[in-house]
Amino acid sequence: MTAVGLLAEAHAGLMARFQPVLGAAGLSEIDFETVIRLARSPGQRLRMSDLAAQTELSTSGVTRVVDRLEREGLVTRQACASDRRASYAVLTEAGRARLESVVPQHLKDIEDWFTGLLSADELEAFLATLRKIRDVVRPCATAGAHEPHQAEAAGQGS
């Protein structure tokens, strides 16, 4: 229980430290998580179902987040060429610009309040441990993070 409690306290503390920068950019924690996951994905896009799996939102929850980000011009939807039932959330140029306005300070905050507190060996061990736990408790956390299949990529047109 101590380990889970410490993890929860550390996470809450980090999120509180990160919030002023995100808030100043008009991004909630889930907005930031959504746009950063899109930015780090092949083609800066993810199937809506993969985005839901990665963020642990329900499909209706991710739809609401993408709807809001779409109204702000940060994300757009794109139909899937190989499956008419599926669609992608795609980061827009405005979304990239918003992210670029936040990332330098966010990285500094991460360094100041998290990774910079650990030695290189401690950080390496910590990351390996987190991945080990994540892979068991959230196996879908990297859903869609790989390049699309050739046939689907060919049908995109861009």
N, C-alpha and C positions, 0 to 999 in steps of 0.2 A: 504494500500500500504506500510505503514511503516513496518508492520510485515513481509510481503513477502520480502521487501528490506533487512531488518535486517537478516532474515533467509538466503537469498542468500549471503550476505556479510560474515556471520559467516561460512557458508559452504565453500565458496571460500577461506577464510582465513585458515580454518582447513585443507583443501586439500593441500594448499601451504605448510603448516607446516609438513604434513605427507609425502609429495612427496620425500624429500631427502632420507628417510629410504627406501621407496618403490623402488625408482630409483636405490639405491645402491644394492638392491637385484634383479635388472633387471625386476621389475614389474611396469606396468602402473597402474593407478587407477582402470581401468576396469579389468585388469588381477588379481589384488588383490581382488577386489570384487567377481570375479568369483571363485577363489580358496578358499576364506574364506566361501563363500556360500556352496561350495561343502563340505568343511571340517565340516561344521556345520549341514549337512544334513544326514539323515539316510543312513548308508552304504557309506558315503562320496561320494554320487552320486545323480544326478538329471536328470530327463528327459530333453532333450535339450529344449523342449517347455516350461517346468517349469523354467529352467534356464533363458530363454529369458524373461519370465514374471517377474521373480524376479529382473532381472537387467534392465528391460525396454529396452532391445535391441530388434531389429527385429530378426526374425529367421535367416536371412542371416547374421546379425551382430553378433549374438552369435556363428554362425557357423565359422565365420572368427576368433573370439577370441579363440574358442576351437581349431581350426586348428593351430593357432600360439602356444597355450599352449601345444598342442599335439606334435608339432615339437620340442619343448623344453623339452619334456618328463615329463611335470608337470601334464598332464591330458591325459586320454585315452578315447576312445569311447567303449561302450558295447551295443550290440544289446539287445533289449527288448524281453524277452521270450514270452510275451503274445500278443505283437503287432509288427509285422514285419516292420511297417512303422515308429516306434519310436526307438530312441536310447538314451542312457544315456551318460552323461559326468561323468567320474569317476576320482577322485583325485588319482594320483599315489604316490608311496613312495617318489619319488623325489619332487613331489608337496608338500607333507606333510613336507618334510625336508626344502624346500624353505620357506614355510609358518612359520615353527618353527624358522627359522633364523630371521624373520621379527617381529613376534608377540610380543616378550618381549619389544622391543623398541617402537613398535606401541602402545602398552598398556600404556607405560610410557608417550608417547606423548599425548594420549587421556586424561590421568589423569592430565598432566601438563597444557594442553591448553583447556580442555573442562570439563570433569566431576569433576575434582578437584577444579574447580572454584565455584561449587555449593554445598550448604549444602545437607545433605541426603534428607531432605524434599523437597527442590527445585528440586533435581534430580528426585525423585520419581514423583513429579507433572509434570515435564518437559517430562519425558518418557511417562507418561500416556497421556499427551496432544499430543505428537508426534504420538503415536499409534492411537489415535482417528482420527487424520487428515490423517495419512497413510492409515488406513482402508477404508477411503472414497475415497481418490484420487488414491490409488494404491492397490486395493483389491487383486490383484494377487501377492503381494510382498512376500508372504509366500507359494506360489504354490509349491506343492511337498515336503513340509517340514515335512510331517508326514510319519510314517512307511508305506512301501508298503503293499498292500493286501497280505494275506497269500498265495493265489494261485500263484501270481507273484513271491513272495519270494521263494516259493518252486521250481519254475522253473529256478531259478538263478544258482543253483549248487554250490554256494559259500557263 
